[in-house]
Amino acid sequence: MARVVIVSNRVPLPTERGARAGGLAVGIADALKDGGLWFGWSGGISRSARNPVRKVESGSVTYATIDLSQEDYDRFYVGYANSTLWPLLHFRLGLIDFKREDLEGYFSVNRTFAAALALELHPDDVVWIHDYHLIPLGAELRRLGVRNRLGFFLHVPFVPASLFAALPQGETLLRAFLAYDVVGLQTEEHRRDFLDAVKQVLGMEPDGDGLLVTADGTSRAIANPIGIDARGFAAMAAKAERSPETRRLLSSLVGRDLVIGVDRLDYSKGLPNRFTAFGKLLHDFPQHRQKVSYLQVAAKSREDVSEYQALRRELDRKAGNINGRYAEFDWVPLRYMTRPMTRTTLAGFYRAARVGLVTPLRDGMNLVAKEFIAAQDHNDPGVLILSRFAGAAEDLEEALIVNPYDPAEITEAIHQALIMPQDERQDRMARLRARVFTVTAESYCRNFLAALAA
C-alpha cells in the first residue's frame, strides 16, 4: 500500500492539538489514519541559513518540519500569501498589497520546501499538497525529477477569471496548478471558476470532466467538499454539555438564549456587519433585549498584517458601542473575546446555543457551520444562519441563508431563528444533520485519494 504524504504550510504537531488545530488540520488528519508523513513549516523562525528537517514520531505518523528565516516569513507568509493571494481569493481586490520581492520570496520558499521534501519521498508515495501557500510546490518537485502522484487541494475559494486577471504574473501561478495530477476545490462553483480561468488566461480547453491535457501529461480538476468527523464531534458535544465550562456559560446566561459565532479574526468573516446586525436586532426588535446574549469568539491571527490590526480596532469599538447603549447591570448583550478555545469547549457551547451565526463575506467551505450542526440536540436544536457565500451553503439549504453584506438581512434572520417553533427547528436540523453525517472528513479524504490513485 502506497504511503500518504501530506504537505501543508503549517504542521500541527501532536502536542498542539486542541485550540490551535484549525479546519484544515482536522479535515485532513483522516488521510493519515493508517500512517504516513506530514511535512511543512514548523511555525518557527530561524536565524541560521541552514534549515534542517526535524522529525517527530507519533504512532505511525511522522511529522517533518522546517523553520523559515525572518525574511522568508515576511515575504512568503505575511507578504505574498496573506497580503496578495488571500485578499484576491476572497474577492477583495482593494486589499491586495503586491510587491515583486514578495512574489520572489513566495517561489523561493516553495523551492526550499521542494528540496527538503524530495529527500524524504519514497518512489511509490502519494503526495497531497494543501492550500494557497504551496501552489507552486508541485511544479518545483517536478523540476527536481519527482514522478510521484501529486495532488493539490485549495481550501479557499477560487475567483472568476476576470478577477484572477488582476493578479500580477498570474499566468505563471495558474500554470503551476497543471503540475498536479488532481486539483481539488471545495465546490462546483469554485471548480467552474478555476477551469474558466485556465481557459481564459492560459488558452487551454478542459473536457467535460475537467481534464486538462499538457505537454507533460494530464491534470484533472474535481469538486470535493471537506467535512468533519460528525459522529465524533456529536459525541464530544453531548459529553461537553455536562462540562464545567458549559455549565458556567449556562449559569451566566440565566435562562437567556445564546447566539454564538466562532471565527478567526479575519476581514473575510464579515464580523463588523455581524456586530452591526446584532445591534440592529436590539434596536428593531426590543422584545429580545435582556433575553438573548451573543458570544463572538474571534481568535487573533496574522497580527503582522495591518488590515487585521485595523479590523480588531473596529470590532473593539463596535462591541463597546453596543454594550454601552444596551447593557444592563445584570446583562451584557455582546460578549466578544479574541482568545482561542479548545474544540471540546466549543462543542459544548454550540450545543447550548439557540442560534449559530456563520456569515463570512466569502469562505471556501466553513467547518464551523458543520460543527454547529453536528453538536445539536435533536430534541431541542438550534438554528444555523449561514452566508450564501460560504461554500457550505451549496449543500446546507435548510439553514437560514443570508447575504452577509446586508446587516438588516442578518438581523431579520436572527429574529426568525429566535422565534422559530420547535418542530420547524427539528425538521430543518434533521435534514442538515443528514448531509453533515454523509459528507465527512473520512469521505473527503477517501474520495480525493481515490481520484489521485485513479
Secondary structure, 3 states (H helix, E strand, C coil): CCCEEEEEEECCCHHHCCCCCCHHHHHHHHHHCCCEEEEEEEEEEECCCCCCCEEEEECCEEEEEEEEEHHHHHHHHHHHHHHHHHHHHCCCHHHCCCCHHHHHHHHHHHHHHHHHHHCCCCCCCEEEEECHHHCCHHHHHHHCCCCCEEEEEECCCCCCHHHHCCCCCHHHHHHHHHHCCEEEECCHHHHHHHHHHHHHHHCCCCCCCCEEEECCEEEEEEECCCCECHHHHHHHHHHHCCCHHHHHHHHHHCCCEEEEEEEECCHHHCHHHHHHHHHHHHHHCHHHCCCEEEEEEEECCCCCCHHHHHHHHHHHHHHHHHHHHHCECCECCEEEECCCCCHHHHHHHHHHCCEEEECCCCECCCHHHHHHHHHCCCCCCCEEEEECCEHHHHCCCCCEEECCCCHHHHHHHHHHHHHCCHHHHHHHHHHHHHHHCCCEHHHHHHHHHHHHHC
